[in-house]
Amino acid sequence: MLVTQNLNNFTKLIPQQVKLVAVSKTKPISDIQEAYDTGQRNFGENRIQEMVNKYEVLPKDIEWHMIGHLQRNKVKYMAHFVSLIHGVDSFKTLKEIDKQAKKHNRIINCLLQARIAKEETKFGLSFNEIENIIASEELRELKNIKIIGLMGMASFTDDTNQIKNEFNGLNTFFQKLKTQNAELKTLSIGMSGDYKIAIENGSNMIRVGSAIFGARNYIA
Ligand SMILES: *Cc1c(COP(=O)(O)O)cnc(C)c1O
């Protein structure tokens, strides 16, 4: 019941053009099923094995989003079903996704992860690296992936002004890239604590976990 209530409240709060990815990492199948029964179809996980386990037992019209840092050697386990991979932060990883997608005769949509947070622990590419990947000749050879946008995570801070600046900087860069590349459509920014700021700064895909499913018991 709680998941249903949270989800209903949540979907009322967000504009229609913003896609909600319900982040179900660490949460049981029963919670995902409840969200599904409420109408939610997009779910995000940060561990490939956990996502595969959930995929196997849940309805097949769910769109699964891989939002975590990718281990290249595990891409093969999700290549037959993953809907969007958010956290791509190297050309090598793109190549591996392409290779695995090809085996299943699919084109896998990807987002490049931009590094916008101040903390050094955050993964991601600089704006310059993103421009280089998108402009590269090698990218044209990868027929089984499609880069459809960018993903970012703001600094873990209470300073809303800093979060706003980080999202705004990414959005400005994204808008510029878009004018050169019509395939770029998705800007995945915003989580439970900062989705409002993200939407004000151009987000059209938010990844929300705890505001829907409640706090996680352990760090994932
Ligand atoms: C866990 C996670 C989220 C969701 O976080 P909440 O604060 O629970 O909404 C979003 N994006 C990524 C990349 C995550 O790992």
The ligand as an SDF file (V2000), in Angstrom:
LIG
                    3D

 15 15  0  0  0  0  0  0  0  0999 V2000
   20.3640    4.7410   -5.8030 C   0  0  0  0  0  0  0  0  0  0  0  0
   20.4110    5.6250   -6.9810 C   0  0  0  0  0  0  0  0  0  0  0  0
   19.3610    6.5250   -7.2600 C   0  0  0  0  0  0  0  0  0  0  0  0
   18.1450    6.6980   -6.3690 C   0  0  0  0  0  0  0  0  0  0  0  0
   18.4880    7.2770   -5.1600 O   0  0  0  0  0  0  0  0  0  0  0  0
   17.3760    7.8300   -4.1390 P   0  0  0  0  0  0  0  0  0  0  0  0
   18.0700    8.8800   -3.3790 O   0  0  0  0  0  0  0  0  0  0  0  0
   16.9610    6.6640   -3.2980 O   0  0  0  0  0  0  0  0  0  0  0  0
   16.2370    8.3470   -4.9360 O   0  0  0  0  0  0  0  0  0  0  0  0
   19.4690    7.2850   -8.4070 C   0  0  0  0  0  0  0  0  0  0  0  0
   20.5260    7.1860   -9.2370 N   0  0  0  0  0  0  0  0  0  0  0  0
   21.5390    6.3510   -8.9930 C   0  0  0  0  0  0  0  0  0  0  0  0
   22.6690    6.2980   -9.9510 C   0  0  0  0  0  0  0  0  0  0  0  0
   21.5300    5.5450   -7.8620 C   0  0  0  0  0  0  0  0  0  0  0  0
   22.5570    4.7170   -7.6300 O   0  0  0  0  0  0  0  0  0  0  0  0
  1  2  1  0
  2  3  1  0
  2 14  2  0
  3  4  1  0
  3 10  2  0
  4  5  1  0
  5  6  1  0
  6  7  2  0
  6  8  1  0
  6  9  1  0
 10 11  1  0
 11 12  2  0
 12 13  1  0
 12 14  1  0
 14 15  1  0
M  END
$$$$
